[in-house]
Amino acid sequence: MRRTIEKNLQLWKKRTLRKPLLLRGVRQSGKTYLLRKLFAPSFPAVHYFDLEQDRTAASIFNRDSLKPEELINALEILSGNTIDIHSDLIILDEIQASPRALTSLKYFAQDMPEAFIAATGSLLGISLGYSSFPVGKVNYLDVNPLSFTEFLAGVNEHQISEVLKNLDYRKPLDEFYHSRLWTLFSEYLSVGGMPEAVSCYSNLRIESTLHATEEVRMIMHNLLNSYLADIAKHAGSENSTQITEILKSIPAQLGREVNGNAERFRFKGVIPGKNKYQNLSGAINWLVASSILLKVPLANRGEQPLSAWESPNRFKLYLHDIGILSHLAEIPLLKKEAFIPGFYKGWVAENFVAQELTASGMNQLHSWQGGKAEVEFVIQSEGISIPVEVKAGRRTQAKSAGIFAGKYASPLIVKLGFWTNSLTGDNKPTLKLPLYAAGLLADQNRIRRAAERD
Protein backbone atom coordinates (compact mmCIF):
# COMPACT_ATOMS: atom_id res chain seq x y z
CA MET A 1 0.00 0.00 0.00
CA ARG A 2 1.96 2.97 -1.29
CA ARG A 3 1.62 6.54 0.00
CA THR A 4 2.31 9.75 -1.91
CA ILE A 5 4.19 11.22 1.06
CA GLU A 6 6.90 8.59 0.66
CA LYS A 7 8.72 11.12 -1.52
CA ASN A 8 8.83 13.52 1.44
CA LEU A 9 10.55 10.85 3.50
CA GLN A 10 13.20 10.39 0.83
CA LEU A 11 13.78 14.15 0.60
CA TRP A 12 14.31 14.25 4.35
CA LYS A 13 16.77 11.36 4.14
CA LYS A 14 18.86 13.13 1.48
CA ARG A 15 19.46 16.24 3.57
CA THR A 16 23.02 16.60 4.80
CA LEU A 17 22.02 18.19 8.10
CA ARG A 18 18.55 17.15 9.12
CA LYS A 19 16.27 17.69 12.07
CA PRO A 20 14.48 14.71 13.61
CA LEU A 21 11.35 13.80 11.66
CA LEU A 22 8.02 13.71 13.50
CA LEU A 23 5.06 11.99 11.85
CA ARG A 24 1.73 13.25 13.15
CA GLY A 25 -1.73 11.89 12.53
CA VAL A 26 -4.83 10.30 13.96
CA ARG A 27 -4.44 6.86 15.51
CA GLN A 28 -4.08 4.03 12.97
CA SER A 29 -3.58 6.34 9.99
CA GLY A 30 -0.52 4.35 8.91
CA LYS A 31 2.38 6.22 10.50
CA THR A 32 4.23 3.16 11.76
CA TYR A 33 3.57 1.19 8.56
CA LEU A 34 4.91 4.09 6.54
CA LEU A 35 8.22 4.05 8.43
CA ARG A 36 8.72 0.32 9.02
CA LYS A 37 7.41 -1.12 5.76
CA LEU A 38 7.80 1.60 3.15
CA PHE A 39 10.74 3.72 4.35
CA ALA A 40 12.89 1.27 6.30
CA PRO A 41 14.01 -0.80 3.27
CA SER A 42 16.06 2.17 2.05
CA PHE A 43 18.36 1.86 5.10
CA PRO A 44 20.95 -0.84 5.81
CA ALA A 45 19.60 -1.27 9.36
CA VAL A 46 16.56 -0.10 11.33
CA HIS A 47 16.21 0.16 15.11
CA TYR A 48 12.61 0.27 16.31
CA PHE A 49 11.45 1.30 19.79
CA ASP A 50 7.79 1.49 20.83
CA LEU A 51 7.70 3.96 23.72
CA GLU A 52 4.07 3.23 24.54
CA GLN A 53 4.36 -0.56 24.74
CA ASP A 54 7.97 -0.84 25.93
CA ARG A 55 8.27 0.98 29.24
CA THR A 56 11.96 0.05 29.47
CA ALA A 57 12.63 1.89 26.23
CA ALA A 58 10.62 4.88 27.47
CA SER A 59 12.55 4.91 30.76
CA ILE A 60 15.81 5.52 28.88
CA PHE A 61 14.63 9.08 28.27
CA ASN A 62 13.75 9.71 31.93
CA ARG A 63 17.39 10.21 32.94
CA ASP A 64 18.69 13.64 33.91
CA SER A 65 20.96 13.85 30.88
CA LEU A 66 19.51 13.87 27.37
CA LYS A 67 22.83 13.92 25.57
CA PRO A 68 22.34 12.10 22.25
CA GLU A 69 25.52 10.00 22.66
CA GLU A 70 24.31 8.65 26.00
CA LEU A 71 20.83 7.95 24.67
CA ILE A 72 22.22 6.08 21.65
CA ASN A 73 24.45 3.98 23.93
CA ALA A 74 21.48 3.09 26.13
CA LEU A 75 19.35 2.15 23.11
CA GLU A 76 22.18 -0.06 21.83
CA ILE A 77 22.34 -1.90 25.14
CA LEU A 78 18.56 -2.36 25.19
CA SER A 79 18.36 -3.68 21.63
CA GLY A 80 21.62 -5.62 21.68
CA ASN A 81 22.61 -4.05 18.36
CA THR A 82 25.17 -1.46 17.30
CA ILE A 83 23.60 1.73 15.93
CA ASP A 84 25.43 3.55 13.14
CA ILE A 85 24.05 7.08 13.33
CA HIS A 86 25.42 7.87 9.85
CA SER A 87 23.44 5.16 8.06
CA ASP A 88 20.82 3.52 10.30
CA LEU A 89 17.22 4.60 10.84
CA ILE A 90 16.09 5.00 14.45
CA ILE A 91 12.31 4.87 14.94
CA LEU A 92 10.72 6.15 18.16
CA ASP A 93 7.12 5.00 17.87
CA GLU A 94 4.28 6.58 19.90
CA ILE A 95 6.67 9.20 21.25
CA GLN A 96 3.85 11.08 22.97
CA ALA A 97 4.00 8.39 25.69
CA SER A 98 7.35 9.83 26.81
CA PRO A 99 7.48 13.63 27.22
CA ARG A 100 11.22 13.48 27.83
CA ALA A 101 11.70 11.63 24.53
CA LEU A 102 9.93 14.50 22.81
CA THR A 103 12.28 16.93 24.54
CA SER A 104 15.30 14.87 23.48
CA LEU A 105 14.59 15.62 19.82
CA LYS A 106 15.85 19.15 20.47
CA TYR A 107 19.27 17.82 21.44
CA PHE A 108 19.43 15.40 18.52
CA ALA A 109 18.77 18.38 16.23
CA GLN A 110 21.48 20.50 17.89
CA ASP A 111 24.19 17.99 18.68
CA MET A 112 23.65 15.06 16.29
CA PRO A 113 22.05 16.38 13.07
CA GLU A 114 23.59 13.57 11.03
CA ALA A 115 21.43 10.97 12.80
CA PHE A 116 18.32 9.56 11.14
CA ILE A 117 15.77 9.98 13.95
CA ALA A 118 12.12 9.44 12.95
CA ALA A 119 9.31 9.51 15.50
CA THR A 120 5.56 8.92 15.30
CA GLY A 121 2.85 10.17 17.58
CA SER A 122 -0.89 9.90 18.09
CA LEU A 123 -2.71 12.64 19.97
CA LEU A 124 0.39 14.81 19.66
CA GLY A 125 -1.76 17.91 19.46
CA ILE A 126 -2.98 17.02 22.94
CA SER A 127 0.30 15.76 24.39
CA LEU A 128 2.33 18.77 23.35
CA GLY A 129 0.43 20.98 25.76
CA TYR A 130 1.90 19.07 28.69
CA SER A 131 5.55 18.72 27.76
CA SER A 132 8.63 20.71 26.89
CA PHE A 133 8.46 20.48 23.13
CA PRO A 134 11.39 21.22 20.81
CA VAL A 135 9.85 24.08 18.87
CA GLY A 136 11.71 24.64 15.59
CA LYS A 137 13.89 21.57 16.16
CA VAL A 138 11.88 18.97 14.22
CA ASN A 139 10.53 18.44 10.72
CA TYR A 140 6.83 17.59 10.64
CA LEU A 141 5.03 15.26 8.29
CA ASP A 142 1.26 14.85 8.60
CA VAL A 143 -0.07 11.37 7.83
CA ASN A 144 -3.71 11.48 6.79
CA PRO A 145 -6.08 8.70 5.73
CA LEU A 146 -5.53 7.49 2.17
CA SER A 147 -6.73 9.95 -0.46
CA PHE A 148 -8.95 8.71 -3.28
CA THR A 149 -5.98 8.23 -5.64
CA GLU A 150 -4.13 6.30 -2.92
CA PHE A 151 -7.26 4.23 -2.35
CA LEU A 152 -7.36 3.33 -6.05
CA ALA A 153 -3.82 2.01 -5.87
CA GLY A 154 -4.58 0.31 -2.56
CA VAL A 155 -7.37 -1.76 -4.14
CA ASN A 156 -5.17 -2.60 -7.16
CA GLU A 157 -6.83 -0.14 -9.55
CA HIS A 158 -3.48 1.24 -10.66
CA GLN A 159 -4.33 2.00 -14.27
CA ILE A 160 -7.44 4.03 -13.49
CA SER A 161 -5.47 5.79 -10.75
CA GLU A 162 -3.00 6.99 -13.37
CA VAL A 163 -5.89 8.15 -15.57
CA LEU A 164 -7.14 10.33 -12.74
CA LYS A 165 -3.73 11.74 -11.83
CA ASN A 166 -3.12 12.71 -15.48
CA LEU A 167 -6.55 14.26 -16.02
CA ASP A 168 -6.42 17.10 -18.57
CA TYR A 169 -8.72 19.94 -17.53
CA ARG A 170 -9.30 20.94 -21.16
CA LYS A 171 -10.39 17.54 -22.49
CA PRO A 172 -13.52 15.86 -21.13
CA LEU A 173 -12.67 12.48 -19.69
CA ASP A 174 -13.75 9.51 -21.75
CA GLU A 175 -17.15 8.28 -20.51
CA PHE A 176 -15.84 4.78 -19.87
CA TYR A 177 -13.15 6.07 -17.49
CA HIS A 178 -15.56 8.55 -15.89
CA SER A 179 -18.10 5.79 -15.19
CA ARG A 180 -15.43 3.52 -13.74
CA LEU A 181 -14.03 6.25 -11.52
CA TRP A 182 -17.50 7.16 -10.32
CA THR A 183 -18.18 3.56 -9.29
CA LEU A 184 -14.90 3.38 -7.40
CA PHE A 185 -15.61 6.75 -5.82
CA SER A 186 -18.89 5.31 -4.51
CA GLU A 187 -16.92 2.52 -2.90
CA TYR A 188 -14.46 4.97 -1.37
CA LEU A 189 -17.26 6.92 0.30
CA SER A 190 -18.24 3.73 2.11
CA VAL A 191 -14.76 2.40 2.89
CA GLY A 192 -12.84 5.62 3.50
CA GLY A 193 -9.08 5.89 3.68
CA MET A 194 -8.03 4.27 6.95
CA PRO A 195 -5.30 1.78 5.94
CA GLU A 196 -6.74 -1.25 7.75
CA ALA A 197 -10.14 -0.70 6.15
CA VAL A 198 -8.64 -0.29 2.67
CA SER A 199 -6.51 -3.41 3.06
CA CYS A 200 -9.50 -5.47 4.21
CA TYR A 201 -11.67 -4.17 1.39
CA SER A 202 -8.99 -4.84 -1.20
CA ASN A 203 -8.72 -8.47 -0.10
CA LEU A 204 -12.48 -9.18 -0.13
CA ARG A 205 -14.05 -6.95 -2.80
CA ILE A 206 -13.44 -9.30 -5.75
CA GLU A 207 -15.57 -12.04 -4.18
CA SER A 208 -18.31 -9.84 -2.73
CA THR A 209 -18.53 -6.07 -2.44
CA LEU A 210 -21.31 -6.42 0.12
CA HIS A 211 -19.33 -8.77 2.36
CA ALA A 212 -16.22 -6.60 2.01
CA THR A 213 -18.17 -3.52 3.10
CA GLU A 214 -19.69 -5.35 6.06
CA GLU A 215 -16.20 -6.30 7.24
CA VAL A 216 -15.07 -2.71 6.78
CA ARG A 217 -17.92 -1.50 8.93
CA MET A 218 -16.66 -3.74 11.75
CA ILE A 219 -13.24 -2.12 11.41
CA MET A 220 -14.86 1.31 11.50
CA HIS A 221 -16.73 0.31 14.65
CA ASN A 222 -13.49 -0.74 16.34
CA LEU A 223 -11.69 2.41 15.19
CA LEU A 224 -14.43 4.62 16.57
CA ASN A 225 -14.29 2.74 19.87
CA SER A 226 -10.52 3.29 20.02
CA TYR A 227 -11.09 7.03 19.58
CA LEU A 228 -13.65 7.00 22.37
CA ALA A 229 -11.20 5.09 24.58
CA ASP A 230 -8.51 7.70 23.89
CA ILE A 231 -10.96 10.44 24.80
CA ALA A 232 -11.86 8.74 28.07
CA LYS A 233 -8.19 8.14 28.90
CA HIS A 234 -6.72 11.52 28.07
CA ALA A 235 -9.50 14.09 28.50
CA GLY A 236 -10.81 13.48 32.02
CA SER A 237 -14.31 12.34 32.95
CA GLU A 238 -16.17 15.64 32.55
CA ASN A 239 -14.39 16.75 29.39
CA SER A 240 -14.61 13.29 27.82
CA THR A 241 -18.41 13.36 28.00
CA GLN A 242 -18.55 16.68 26.17
CA ILE A 243 -15.97 15.61 23.59
CA THR A 244 -17.82 12.36 22.91
CA GLU A 245 -21.16 14.12 22.47
CA ILE A 246 -19.65 16.63 20.04
CA LEU A 247 -18.05 13.84 18.00
CA LYS A 248 -21.31 11.91 17.80
CA SER A 249 -23.22 15.06 16.80
CA ILE A 250 -21.19 15.71 13.63
CA PRO A 251 -23.45 13.80 11.17
CA ALA A 252 -26.54 15.56 12.52
CA GLN A 253 -24.75 18.91 12.41
CA LEU A 254 -23.65 18.42 8.81
CA GLY A 255 -26.97 17.03 7.63
CA ARG A 256 -29.19 19.48 9.44
CA GLU A 257 -30.38 21.54 6.47
CA VAL A 258 -33.09 20.35 4.07
CA ASN A 259 -31.07 21.44 1.03
CA GLY A 260 -28.40 18.91 1.92
CA ASN A 261 -25.55 21.41 2.28
CA ALA A 262 -23.29 21.33 5.31
CA GLU A 263 -23.94 24.20 7.69
CA ARG A 264 -21.72 25.82 10.27
CA PHE A 265 -21.52 24.18 13.67
CA ARG A 266 -24.37 25.09 16.01
CA PHE A 267 -23.66 25.00 19.72
CA LYS A 268 -27.24 24.81 20.94
CA GLY A 269 -28.62 21.37 21.64
CA VAL A 270 -25.38 19.40 21.64
CA ILE A 271 -24.96 19.40 25.42
CA PRO A 272 -27.81 20.56 27.71
CA GLY A 273 -27.14 23.94 29.25
CA LYS A 274 -24.09 24.68 27.07
CA ASN A 275 -25.24 26.83 24.17
CA LYS A 276 -22.28 29.09 23.49
CA TYR A 277 -18.90 28.77 21.87
CA GLN A 278 -16.99 29.41 25.07
CA ASN A 279 -18.83 26.49 26.70
CA LEU A 280 -17.73 23.99 24.05
CA SER A 281 -14.52 25.48 22.62
CA GLY A 282 -12.24 23.32 24.78
CA ALA A 283 -13.92 20.09 23.72
CA ILE A 284 -13.97 21.12 20.06
CA ASN A 285 -10.32 22.12 20.13
CA TRP A 286 -9.45 18.74 21.67
CA LEU A 287 -11.02 16.90 18.73
CA VAL A 288 -9.30 19.17 16.22
CA ALA A 289 -5.92 18.89 17.96
CA SER A 290 -6.26 15.11 17.97
CA SER A 291 -6.85 15.18 14.17
CA ILE A 292 -10.23 13.44 14.55
CA LEU A 293 -12.08 16.51 13.27
CA LEU A 294 -11.20 18.95 10.50
CA LYS A 295 -12.10 22.55 11.29
CA VAL A 296 -12.95 24.89 8.42
CA PRO A 297 -13.42 28.52 9.54
CA LEU A 298 -15.98 30.74 7.80
CA ALA A 299 -14.31 33.90 6.48
CA ASN A 300 -16.50 36.96 5.88
CA ARG A 301 -14.15 38.44 3.28
CA GLY A 302 -12.13 36.96 0.44
CA GLU A 303 -8.87 38.87 0.54
CA GLN A 304 -5.80 37.00 1.66
CA PRO A 305 -4.88 36.00 4.21
CA LEU A 306 -8.31 34.51 4.83
CA SER A 307 -7.34 33.86 8.44
CA ALA A 308 -7.64 37.61 9.03
CA TRP A 309 -11.38 37.41 8.34
CA GLU A 310 -12.25 34.49 10.60
CA SER A 311 -14.59 34.63 13.59
CA PRO A 312 -13.71 32.22 16.40
CA ASN A 313 -17.29 30.95 16.73
CA ARG A 314 -18.11 30.51 13.01
CA PHE A 315 -16.82 27.31 11.43
CA LYS A 316 -17.71 23.93 10.01
CA LEU A 317 -16.53 20.63 11.44
CA TYR A 318 -15.89 17.55 9.30
CA LEU A 319 -14.74 14.01 10.15
CA HIS A 320 -11.14 13.23 9.23
CA ASP A 321 -12.26 10.16 7.28
CA ILE A 322 -15.32 9.70 5.07
CA GLY A 323 -15.56 6.02 6.05
CA ILE A 324 -15.81 6.95 9.74
CA LEU A 325 -18.49 9.50 8.83
CA SER A 326 -20.46 6.92 6.85
CA HIS A 327 -20.31 4.52 9.77
CA LEU A 328 -21.18 7.14 12.37
CA ALA A 329 -24.10 8.41 10.27
CA GLU A 330 -25.25 4.85 9.49
CA ILE A 331 -25.55 5.66 5.79
CA PRO A 332 -27.07 2.64 3.96
CA LEU A 333 -24.69 2.54 1.04
CA LEU A 334 -25.24 -1.00 -0.21
CA LYS A 335 -28.27 -2.87 -1.44
CA LYS A 336 -28.12 -6.19 -3.25
CA GLU A 337 -24.48 -5.77 -4.20
CA ALA A 338 -25.09 -2.36 -5.82
CA PHE A 339 -24.42 1.06 -4.38
CA ILE A 340 -27.60 3.07 -3.93
CA PRO A 341 -27.62 5.94 -6.45
CA GLY A 342 -28.43 9.43 -5.27
CA PHE A 343 -27.12 9.13 -1.72
CA TYR A 344 -24.48 11.78 -2.31
CA LYS A 345 -25.88 14.39 0.01
CA GLY A 346 -24.11 17.72 -0.08
CA TRP A 347 -22.65 17.30 3.38
CA VAL A 348 -21.15 13.91 2.50
CA ALA A 349 -19.61 15.42 -0.63
CA GLU A 350 -18.26 18.40 1.32
CA ASN A 351 -16.70 16.14 3.94
CA PHE A 352 -14.99 14.21 1.16
CA VAL A 353 -13.62 17.40 -0.39
CA ALA A 354 -12.35 18.65 2.98
CA GLN A 355 -10.58 15.34 3.50
CA GLU A 356 -9.09 15.33 -0.01
CA LEU A 357 -7.79 18.88 0.21
CA THR A 358 -6.25 18.17 3.61
CA ALA A 359 -4.59 14.98 2.33
CA SER A 360 -3.22 17.03 -0.59
CA GLY A 361 -1.38 19.33 1.79
CA MET A 362 -3.91 22.15 2.21
CA ASN A 363 -3.89 22.32 5.99
CA GLN A 364 -5.62 25.68 6.36
CA LEU A 365 -9.01 25.33 4.71
CA HIS A 366 -11.60 28.11 4.66
CA SER A 367 -15.19 28.59 3.66
CA TRP A 368 -16.75 31.95 2.82
CA GLN A 369 -20.08 33.55 3.59
CA GLY A 370 -21.25 36.96 2.47
CA GLY A 371 -24.89 37.76 3.09
CA LYS A 372 -26.91 34.87 1.66
CA ALA A 373 -24.07 33.76 -0.60
CA GLU A 374 -21.78 30.98 0.57
CA VAL A 375 -18.85 29.19 -1.04
CA GLU A 376 -17.94 25.81 0.42
CA PHE A 377 -14.16 26.18 0.07
CA VAL A 378 -11.72 28.90 -0.95
CA ILE A 379 -8.31 28.02 -2.36
CA GLN A 380 -5.48 30.47 -1.70
CA SER A 381 -3.22 30.31 -4.73
CA GLU A 382 -0.27 32.67 -5.21
CA GLY A 383 -2.00 35.59 -3.54
CA ILE A 384 -5.33 34.94 -5.27
CA SER A 385 -8.50 33.49 -3.75
CA ILE A 386 -10.37 30.95 -5.89
CA PRO A 387 -13.93 29.88 -4.94
CA VAL A 388 -14.75 26.16 -4.97
CA GLU A 389 -18.41 25.14 -4.98
CA VAL A 390 -19.47 21.58 -4.16
CA LYS A 391 -22.68 20.39 -5.81
CA ALA A 392 -24.01 16.97 -4.84
CA GLY A 393 -26.96 17.27 -7.20
CA ARG A 394 -26.95 17.67 -10.94
CA ARG A 395 -27.92 21.33 -10.88
CA THR A 396 -24.93 23.32 -12.09
CA GLN A 397 -26.28 26.86 -11.83
CA ALA A 398 -25.11 28.55 -8.64
CA LYS A 399 -24.52 32.24 -8.05
CA SER A 400 -22.38 32.23 -4.91
CA ALA A 401 -19.08 31.47 -6.65
CA GLY A 402 -19.77 34.14 -9.25
CA ILE A 403 -20.53 36.67 -6.54
CA PHE A 404 -17.28 35.83 -4.77
CA ALA A 405 -15.24 35.92 -7.99
CA GLY A 406 -16.65 39.30 -8.97
CA LYS A 407 -16.14 40.80 -5.56
CA TYR A 408 -12.59 39.58 -5.01
CA ALA A 409 -11.26 39.44 -8.60
CA SER A 410 -10.84 35.67 -8.74
CA PRO A 411 -9.42 34.56 -12.11
CA LEU A 412 -11.14 31.18 -11.92
CA ILE A 413 -14.30 29.55 -10.58
CA VAL A 414 -14.19 25.86 -9.63
CA LYS A 415 -17.26 23.64 -9.36
CA LEU A 416 -17.18 20.05 -8.13
CA GLY A 417 -20.10 17.75 -8.87
CA PHE A 418 -21.54 14.79 -10.77
CA TRP A 419 -20.29 15.88 -14.16
CA THR A 420 -17.10 15.07 -16.02
CA ASN A 421 -14.44 17.74 -16.42
CA SER A 422 -14.72 20.84 -18.60
CA LEU A 423 -13.23 24.33 -18.79
CA THR A 424 -15.48 27.07 -20.16
CA GLY A 425 -15.57 30.85 -20.36
CA ASP A 426 -12.90 33.32 -21.38
CA ASN A 427 -13.15 36.38 -19.15
CA LYS A 428 -13.90 34.41 -15.99
CA PRO A 429 -13.14 30.73 -16.69
CA THR A 430 -15.20 28.08 -14.89
CA LEU A 431 -13.51 24.76 -14.22
CA LYS A 432 -15.98 21.93 -13.68
CA LEU A 433 -14.50 18.80 -12.17
CA PRO A 434 -16.05 15.55 -10.98
CA LEU A 435 -16.11 15.21 -7.21
CA TYR A 436 -13.57 12.42 -7.28
CA ALA A 437 -10.97 14.82 -8.76
CA ALA A 438 -11.05 17.24 -5.80
CA GLY A 439 -7.51 16.29 -4.75
CA LEU A 440 -6.11 17.67 -8.01
CA LEU A 441 -6.89 21.21 -6.84
CA ALA A 442 -3.75 21.17 -4.72
CA ASP A 443 -1.65 21.35 -7.90
CA GLN A 444 -0.90 25.07 -8.10
CA ASN A 445 0.56 24.86 -11.61
CA ARG A 446 -2.52 23.22 -13.06
CA ILE A 447 -4.79 25.75 -11.39
CA ARG A 448 -2.71 28.61 -12.76
CA ARG A 449 -2.82 27.18 -16.30
CA ALA A 450 -6.57 26.73 -16.05
CA ALA A 451 -7.00 30.34 -14.93
CA GLU A 452 -4.75 31.64 -17.70
CA ARG A 453 -6.30 29.45 -20.42
CA ASP A 454 -2.93 29.18 -22.16
N, C-alpha and C positions, 0 to 999 in steps of 0.2 A: 504494500500500500504506500505509494509514493506521495510526497508532500511538496508543494511548490516552494516552501520556505527552506528546503534542503540547500538551495543555492546560497541562502544567507549564511548557513552554517559553514559552507565551504569558503565564503568570502572572509568570515571571521577567522577561520583556520589559517588563511594565507597571510594575515597581517603579521608583520615583524614584531611589533610590540602591541600586545592585545590586552584588553581588560577581561576579567572573568565574564563568561556569558551566562545570563540568567533567563531561563525559559519560563514565561508566565502563562497561565491559562486555567480554565475551569478544570475541576477534577475529571480525570479520564478523557482528556482531549487529545492524548497521544504524545505527551511531552517525553516520557521515558522511552517509549517505542522509537520516537524520532532520534533520540541520542544513541540508544543501545543497538537498534537494528539497522537504521539508515545511515547514521553518521559514523558510528564506531568502526565499521570495516575500512575506513580510510586512514586508520591509525595502526601502527604495529602492535600496540597493546592498549588495553582499556582497563581502568581500575574503577569499579563501581561500589558506591557506598550509599545505602538507604538510611538516611538519618531519622526517619520516622519509625522504621521497623527495627533497626539495629541501634539499640541504646548505647552499646559500647562505642560504636563509631561516633555517635553524637557526643559522647562524653569527652572525646579527644579535643573538642573545641571549647570545653568548659574550663580549661586551664587558664592561669593568669596570663601567660604569654601566648600571643597569636602570631608569632614569627613564622613565616611560611616554611622555613627550613625545618623547624621543630615539628610542625604539623605534618609535613611530608614524611618525616622519619617515623612519626607515630602511626600514620596510615600504612606505611610499609610493614611495620611490625604487626599491625592488625591483620593485614591481608596476606602476609608471608611472601610478598613479591617486591622486587625492586621497581621503583618508579623513576622513569627517565622523564624529567620535566620538559626536555627539549623535543620529545617525540610522542609521549604517551598522553592519552586522554584521561582526565580524572573527572568522574561524574559524581556530584553530590546531589542525590535524589531527595525530594521532599525537604528541602533545606529550611523551610519555614518552621520545622520541628525543632530547630536549634538556632535561637537568636544569635548566639556567639559565632556560629558558622557563617551566618549572614554578614556579621561584622568582619569576619576574617577575610572576606572578599576584598575589602579595602586594602589590606596589607599584601595580598597576592597581586593586586593591581600596581601598588607602589614598589614593592620589593622583588617581585618575581613575575614581571610581565611576559616572560617567555613561556610560562607554563600554560598548558591547555586545561583550564578549569571551567567546566560547564555544570551549572546547577539547574534544578527544576523546582518549581514550587506551586502548590495549590493554596488558594486563599491568601496569596501574598499581599494582596491589597488590604487584607485585614491584619495580617501578621506584622506588616511593616510599621503599623502604628504603635507597636509595643516593643520595638527593638531599635538598637543603634544601627541604622542602615547606611551602607556606604554610598551616599549620594554622589553621583558623577564618577563612580569607580567601577561600574559594571556596564556591559552592553546588554540591552534587553532584546528579547525576541518573543513576541506574543504568538501562542499556539492556539488557534481557533478550531472549531469543528471543521470537517472537510467541506470545502466549497462545492458547488455543483460540478465544476470541471474535475475536481479531485474525486468526487463521488463516481463520476463516469469511469475514470480510470480504475477506481477501487472495485467496481463491479465488472471489470474487464470489457468495458465499452471504449476501448482506446481509440479506435478510428473515428467514432462520432465525437469523441472528446477533442480530437484534433480539428475536426470540422468546425466546432464551436469556437475554439481558440483562434482560428484563422478567419473568422467571419468578416466579410467585407461589407462595411456599412452601405456602400453604394449599390451593391448587387443583391437583390432579394434572394434569400436562401432557397435552394431547391425544395419543393414541397415534400419530397420523400424524407430529406434530412430534417426538415422542420417538424414533420409528424413524428419522426422517431425521437427527436429531442424532447418534444412535448410529452410523449409517453414516459420517457425516462424522468423528466421533470416531475411528473405526477408521482412517480415512485419516490423521488427524493423528498417531496413534501411529507410523505408518510414516514420514511426511514430517517431523514435528517443526516447529519454529518458526524455524529459521534463514532469514532473508529470501531468500537466493538459492534455497534449496530450495523455499520456498513459491511464489516467482515462477515457477520452472521448472514446478512441479506445476500451478499455475493455468493455464499456457499449454498444457499437454499433456493434462490429465486428461479433457477432453471427448472427445477422439479415442480414447484408450486409457489406462485407469487403470494397467494393467500396465506399459506403456511409460513412462508418467510416473514411476512409482515406480522403475523401473530407472534412469532419468536422475537421479532424486533420490539414489539410492544412490551414483552416481558423484560427485555433489557432496559427499555425506557423506564419501566416501573421501578426497577432496581436502581437505576441512575438517580431518579427523582428521590427515592428513599435515602440514597447516600447523601444527596444535597441536604435533605431535611435533617439527617443525622449530624452533618457538619454544622448546620445552623444551631441545633440543640447543644452541641459540644462547645462551640466557640462564641456564641452570642449571649449566653445567660438565659435564664428561664423566662423573664419578662420580655426581653428583646426578641427571643426566639419565637415567641407566640406572634408578635407583630410581624416579624420578617416572614414567617410561614404564611400568614394570612395574606400578606401583600403578594407573595409569589403565587399563591393559588388564585388570586383575583385577576391575574394578568389576562387570561382569555376573556373573561367577562368585561374587563376594562376595554380591551381592544375591539371586542365585538358588540359594544354597547349600542352603536348607532344603527338605525334601520337601513341606511344607505350602504352599509357594509364597510365604510372607511374606518380606519383606526383613529380614535380620538385621543386627546391629551389625557393624562392620568388625572382622575378625580379622587379627591381624598375622602369625600363624604361616603359613608356606608361601608368602608373596608373594615374598620375596627370601631365598634360602638364608642361614642364619646370622643373620638379623635378625628376631627373634620378639617384640620388645617395642615398646611405643609410642615410647619415647625413640629407638629405632633408626630409626623411619620418620616421626616427627613432622615433621621438616623437609621431607621430600618431600611429605607430605600437605598441610602448610600452604602449600606452593608452589602446588599444584593448586587449593586453595581460594582463595588470594589472587589467582590468575589468572582466577578465575570459571569455570573448567572444571568443577570439582566443587562441589556443594552439601553443606555439612556440617550434619547435624542431631544435636545432642547429645541423649543420653538422660538425662533428669532422673529422680531417684529420689523426688522429692516433687512435689506439684502446686500448692503455694502460690507466688504471684508474689513476686518475679521468679523465673521458672524457671531463669534463669542461675545463681542461688545454689545450685541443687541438681545442677549438672552435675559430671561427673567427666571429667578431661582425656582419659582413654583409653577412654571409652565413647561411641560415636557411630555414626551411619550416614552413608554417603557415596552421593550420587546424582549422575548426570550432569546437566549444566546444560540439556541438550536431549534430549527423548525420541527424536528422530530419530537423533541420534548414538548413543544407547544401543541402539536397534534395529539400527543398522548394526554397532556394535561387537560386539553379542551374536549377530549373524547370525540374527535372528528371521525365519523364513519367513512373511511376512505375506500374500503373495498366491499364489493358485492359480487358474488359469483365469479371470482377471479378477474373482474374488470374494475378499474377505478371509476368511481362515480363521476360523471361529467358535471361541470357547473358548481363544484364545491369551492372554487377558488374565490372565497370571500376577499374583499379588499384588505382586511386586516391580516389575513394569512399571507397574501401577496406582499404586503408591506413588511411583515416580519421577515420574510425571505430576503427581500431587498436589503433590509438593514443588516442581516447576517452576511450576505454576499459582499456588501461594501466594506464591512468590518474585516472580513477574511481577506479582502483585497488590499488591506493596508490603510483604509480610511478610518482612522480611529476617532475622529471628531466629527460625527454626523450632526446635521442640523435639519430641521424642518422650518417652514416659514408660514406665517399667517398675517395677512393684512386685511382688516375688515372681514368680509365674508369669503375672501379668496384665501386658499391654502394650498401650498405645494408640499408634497410629502417629503422630498429630500432636496437639498441644495448642495451641489458640488462646487467646491472652491478650487478653481483651476487657474494658476498663473495670474492671480489677482482679479480674476473674473468669476462671478457667481452664475452658475448654470442651473436652472430649475429642472427637477426630475419628477414627473407625475407618474403615479402607479395606478393603472386601470385594470381591475379584475374582470370587468365586464367587456363587452365588445364595443361599447360606445367610445368613440375616439374624440369627440368634440368636448373640449374642456377649456375654460377661459382663464383659470388661475395661473397656469404657466405663462400664458401670453401677457397677462397683467404684470406678473413679476418681471418678465423679460423686457417689457416696455418701460417699466419703472426704473430698472437697474441696469439697463443697457446690456443685457445678456446676448451674446452672439449666437446662441444655440438654445433650442428647447428640446428636451429629451422626454419621450413618453414610453413607458414600459407597459406591455399588455399582451393580449392573446395573439396579436398579429405577427407576421414575419417582419424582417427588417426592411426599412426604406429610409431614404433621406430626401426630403422635399423642401421647396422654398428657396429663394435666393437671398432676399434681404434679411430674413430672420429664419434660417434653416431649422427644420424640425426633424429630429432623428427619432424614428420609431423603431424600438427593439422589442423582441419577445422577452417576456419576463425572465426566462432562463438565461438570458445574456446579460443580466444586470452586473455581474462581476467584471465585465469588459469595460465598464465606465471608469475603472481605476487607471486605465491606460491614458495618460495625459496626452501623448502624441496622437493617438487616434481621435481623441476628443477635439484636439486643436485642428486636425485635418478636416474633421467633419464640419467644424464651425467655419473654416476658411473656404471649404468647397473647392480645394485645389485639384 
